[in-house]
Structure formats: C-alpha cells, structure tokens
Amino acid sequence: MKKTEILDKARRSTLKEISDKITENRKQLFTLNQEKILGKLKNVAEIGQIKRNIARLSTILDEKVSESVK
C-alpha cells in the first residue's frame, strides 16, 4: 500500500479507529525497541517508519478534532 493510500484510508476513519491505530503502533514501537536492545531486530529502519506513522496518524487525529470543534 502506498503512503497516500494509507493516509486517505486514515482520513476516512473515525476518531476511535485512528486512536486505536496509534495505540497499536506505539505497542509495536515498544516491542521493536526491546528487540533492538536485545539484539534481535534485523531491520532497524522499521523503528523510524513506525514513528513516522504515529506522527502522521496523530496529525490526522488533530485535524479531525479541530474540524469537529468548528
């Protein structure tokens, strides 16, 4: 899936779904960081990808919240 497709899908999601995705990504980030510390993680770049996804989803969540307030 391309980045734009993921963003479009996230923008169509509800606030609850976006929050759940952020929580899921944070759990995955925690697991990857532990694997990195233990030396089990092979693809370290995956940590950066997860962080960027969290930031993107947080931005979309903020946009939706500000739209609902207006």
N, C-alpha and C positions, 0 to 999 in steps of 0.2 A: 504494500500500500504506500502511495506517495504521501509526502508530508501535507500537501494541500488537501488530499482526500481525508486524512486524519483530522485536520483542522475543521474542514467542513462538517464532518460527522460530529465532532465535538460541539460545534456551534449549534447544531440541531438538537443536541442532547439537553436534558433537563438539568437544573442545578444539582439535584441529588445524584444523578448519574456522573456528572463531572466531578463532584466531591468524592464519589466512590472511586473513580479512576485515579484521582490524585492520591487517595489513601493507598490504593493498590500499588501505585508507582513508588510511593515512599517506603512501603514494606519491601518491595523488590530492591530498592536502593540500599536499604539496611542490610538485606541478605547479601547483596553484591559487595558491600563494603566489608562485611565479615569474611566473605570468601577471599577478598583481596588481602586482608590481614593474615589469613591462614595460608595464603599462597596457592589457593585452589583456583583462582579466577584466571582464565586464559585471555579473555578479551576485556582489557581494562577500559577501552573506549566506550564500552556499554554503560559504564557509570555516567559518563558525560551525556550520553543520549537520554538516559533516564532523567537526569537533572534538567535537561532542556525540555523534555516532555512535561515535567512537573511545572516548569515555568510557563510553558505555552498554555497548559490547562488552567493554571492559576489566572493568567491574563484573561482568558475566555470567561472564566468564572466571574472575575471582577467586572468585565464588560456586561455580562448578563445581570449582575446585581445592580449595577448603575442604571441599566435600562429599566429595570423593574421599579426603581425608586422614582424615576422621572415621570 
